[in-house]
Amino acid sequence: MSDQVIHNFDFNKLIEFASTAKGDVYLKTPEGDILNLKSRLTQLLALSNAVDWGNVGEATVTCSDPDDESRLFRLNLYGNDNQ
């Protein structure tokens, strides 16, 4: 598992990605909290704390599955994950 920093990211795409991921997807907050984005409650918490008008300015995301890491990289870079 390696951290990926994402910038100017649509939060809905991130949640959709987490919903289809094979493994867990974690969002690290600036305060040091680690939130599992597979959890609906966590999604709402992350939305209220880390998102400005539906976009993630900057966040650190970690995937437990290597295939998900590759998909997240493509999604962050190209805007789609070609799944």
C-alpha positions in Angstrom: 0.0 0.0 0.0 1.3 3.4 -1.0 -0.2 6.8 -0.5 -1.3 8.8 -3.5 -1.9 12.5 -3.2 -4.9 13.6 -5.4 -5.6 17.2 -6.4 -8.8 19.0 -7.6 -10.7 15.7 -7.6 -14.5 15.3 -7.9 -15.6 13.8 -4.6 -18.4 11.8 -6.4 -15.9 10.1 -8.6 -13.8 9.2 -5.6 -16.8 7.7 -3.8 -17.8 5.8 -7.0 -14.2 4.5 -7.2 -14.3 3.4 -3.6 -17.6 1.6 -4.1 -16.2 -0.5 -7.0 -12.7 -1.1 -5.5 -11.7 -4.6 -4.7 -10.1 -3.7 -1.4 -10.4 -0.9 1.1 -9.8 2.7 0.1 -8.6 5.1 2.8 -8.6 8.9 2.9 -6.1 10.5 5.2 -7.1 13.8 6.6 -4.8 16.7 7.4 -5.4 16.0 11.1 -4.0 12.5 10.7 -7.3 10.6 10.7 -7.6 7.6 8.4 -11.1 7.1 7.0 -12.3 4.0 5.1 -14.2 5.3 2.1 -16.1 2.1 1.7 -18.2 3.1 4.7 -21.2 5.3 4.0 -20.9 7.0 7.4 -17.3 7.7 6.6 -18.2 9.1 3.2 -20.5 11.6 4.8 -17.9 12.5 7.4 -15.2 13.0 4.7 -17.6 15.0 2.6 -18.2 17.4 5.5 -14.5 17.8 6.4 -12.4 17.4 3.3 -14.5 18.7 0.5 -15.2 22.2 -0.8 -18.2 22.5 -3.1 -18.0 18.9 -4.3 -14.3 18.9 -5.1 -11.4 17.6 -3.1 -8.7 20.3 -3.1 -6.0 17.9 -2.0 -6.2 14.6 -0.2 -4.1 11.5 0.5 -5.6 8.2 -0.5 -4.4 4.7 0.1 -5.7 1.5 -1.5 -5.2 -1.9 0.1 -5.3 -3.6 -3.4 -2.6 -3.0 -6.0 -5.1 -3.1 -8.8 -7.1 -0.4 -7.1 -3.9 1.7 -6.8 -3.4 1.5 -10.5 -7.0 2.4 -11.2 -6.8 5.4 -8.8 -3.6 6.6 -10.5 -5.3 6.5 -13.9 -8.5 8.2 -12.5 -6.4 11.0 -10.9 -4.3 11.5 -14.0 -6.8 11.0 -16.8 -10.2 11.4 -15.2 -11.2 7.8 -15.9 -9.9 4.4 -14.8 -10.6 2.4 -18.0 -12.0 -0.4 -16.0 
